[in-house]
Amino acid sequence: EEQQQQQPQQQHPHQQGGHHGDSTGSTAGEGGAAAAGRPGSASSMQSKSAGEGALHHGHHPHGLSHLHPQAHQRHHFNPPEAEEFSLLLHTALLCTAYNFEQGEAVDELLELARLRLARGAVGFADEGQVAVFSAVTALLGALRRLDTAPGTESLHHLSRTLASVYSVAARVVADIVTDAALVLYAEAKPLLNGVYCKRDQEAELVLGILRTLHACFEAVDLDDAVLRLSVSLKLALLLEEQDGGSTDKLHQARDVLRSTRVVVERFRCEASLMMRGQPHEHLHWITASRNQPNDAVAKLVSGMPDTDQELACLHVDVLSTLYRVELAVGVAEQQAQALFQQAMLAENVKRREAQSSIFGVRTMKERRLDEQRIMQAATTSSNPPLKERELLQACGKNPYEKALALTAMAPLQAEPHRQLALLQEAALCLTKAQDQEDALFAAAQPEQKGKAAGPLQPKVLHRTPTSCTLTHFPFNLKGNKRVAKYAVYAKVFGAGVALILNKTASEYPGTGAMMPPGTPVTVEGLRTNDTYVFAIAAYDDSGALIGELGTSSTETLAGLPLPLYHCWAHLLLMACRLRLWPIANHASNVLLPHFIKTGPDRPLWEANPMDAQVIHRPHVEVATRALLRIFVQAVYAHTGAGLSKHEALPASTTANSTSPPPPLADLRMPYANEQIARRSEE
């Protein structure tokens, strides 16, 4: 369009020069052409340079110089026969050629782009356009280098390039940044899978690649939730291990995990919304796994997508790692505060010594007491009480998160009995969570016997950490009045009074609003990790209450459920690590029988030790990879603890808890007490 508007001016360059004075005309027209014809002159060199890479947004140089009288002072233009294109068009051509996998075209455009950037031939583009053009050029150049010369050096170059340009490029060409990040991940996947700790040879390279991937995925908001969470989790684990006495890496790991927690909660909420309208929509929100202790319940949630389960398991791993890192940061901050107090106290003592001429010489006893105070000032507890209190307050009434937080707190305790108490409390939380899920499943399938004075308890369809969507079961009320509208009411569970129709019951957005039957109601403004009860009231055409307020719902958590078997596996691993056998045996009796079943008894002459336990295939087939992975880890840890039963046990363990778990291979399940006692005697 700009070329068409300037076409008359391009056809009569000399007339344009005459209209606006000799200086402009000679520079853009005859004078420029004459100078360009003199070999070795400055104008000739400038014209040659402009012919190779200058930019004029598609205008003829004479016409453009006329429109911008100072343009000839800032840019060197092509001869009239050479046409050029804008920076935006060049960027678009680069992206299009790459998207259509036109390698030769990309290489030619990249060569021209590098030449233009080297000579500063960016025309009238603003700084933002130049920055995007430079970023796209560098990024596509790194991608082409990896394509034509694959290897560790090219991989590292792509990682560095992405890290330097993603923030600029993601605002305009997010698809190119996304593709580059996915290419980097695909090419680096064998390397990423081969590095587990900082001692590995390529740990630094992998750490840099993971940093870049995490930053790019955050910038473009990658919709592959599992990939995004896996990268962030591994990055946090490497950062946590590489702390080396400095809190910088710990703080970085904490920031990564905090943002990852927000991401996984958002993705899980979005995934649950995809179940709207499904036959078992009111059942899938209750639990986070198809693996259930009751086969009848497992059948009800058999349609749960694999991705939902995978996200829930990753959610557990993210929370477990986050709590561990938060506690490590708390310990580091506690130590830093103690060292600061020690330095302040030492400074005060030094100042007092300098003032001995005024206040008198201090005695040996006073100096000895000061030294003791200075030494004690740097002494801190092994656990951070303030951070522990903060985490438990954030968990609120959420039994899943509280169990994971208590499990992470246990190894920091100095006394074994305190470790045991924390893990016992974590086991109670997981048991409570299972009881709540069972109660919710039972409430989701009510039995209505005849007409009732009030509606049944609400039918919960969906919940998030801050909201809950409900509807009603079929109305079957006494009397002949037709239900024209209904409303939902709510209150915090355990507030001391029952749910009644008052102002408190309708203080949350969505409560008290009369809706037509069959229309779901979303109650918002709930406090995360708190529990609530809901009830329904039915109204006739005139708005009068029919009967009474309905039955209150079961205690409902404002939060997302977590896969309980995954949480039990974390508890089992920690108990084996701390050699707390009562908790280890308790957790193993919950986790292992779900995946390993005992074969039928056979006569001695037919029995084979290899047939004692077999994999429970139906349960394994519906489990996620993450759950199976941690289950295998738990089996190794528990069996290894049983094989090391001859080692010395902590002196604080009691007579009933000194027996480590028996080896899994030659004991039938569940582990009978008499078998444990017999093997302990051996």
Secondary structure, 3 states (H helix, E strand, C coil): CHHHHCHHHHHCHHHHHHHCCHHHHHHHCHHHHHHHCCCCCHHHHHHHHHHHHCCCCCCCHHHHHHHCCCHHHHCCCCCCCCCCCCHHHHHHHHHHHHHCCCHHHHHHHHHHHHHHHHHCCCCCCCHHHHHHHHHHHHHHHHHHHHHHCCCHHHHHHHHHHHHHHHHHHCCCCHHHHHHHHHHHHHHHHHHHHCCCCCCCCCHHHHHHHHHHHHHHHHHHCCCCHHHHHHHHHHHHHHHHHCCCCCHHHHHHHHHHHHHHHHHHHHHHHHHHHCCCCCCCHHHHCCCCCCCCCCHHHHHHCCCCCHHHHHHHHHHHHHHHHHHHHHHHHHHHHHHHHHHHHHHHHHHHHHHHHHCHHHHCCCCHHHHHHHHHHHHHHCCCCCCCHHHHHHHHHHHCCCHHHHHHHHHHHHHHCCCHHHHHHHHHHHHHHHHHHHHHHHHHHHHCCCCCCCCECCCCCCEEEEECCCEEEEECCCCCECCCCCCCEEEEEEEECCCCCCCCCCCHHHCCCCCCCCECCCCCEEEECCCCCCEEEEEEEEECCCCCECCCCCCCCCCEECCCCCCHHHHHHHHHHHHHHHCCHHHHHHHHHHHHHHHEEECCCCCCCCCCHHHCEEECHHHHHHCCHHHHHHHHHHHHHHHHHHHCCCCCCCCCCCCCCCCCCCCCCCCCCCCCHHHHHHHHHC
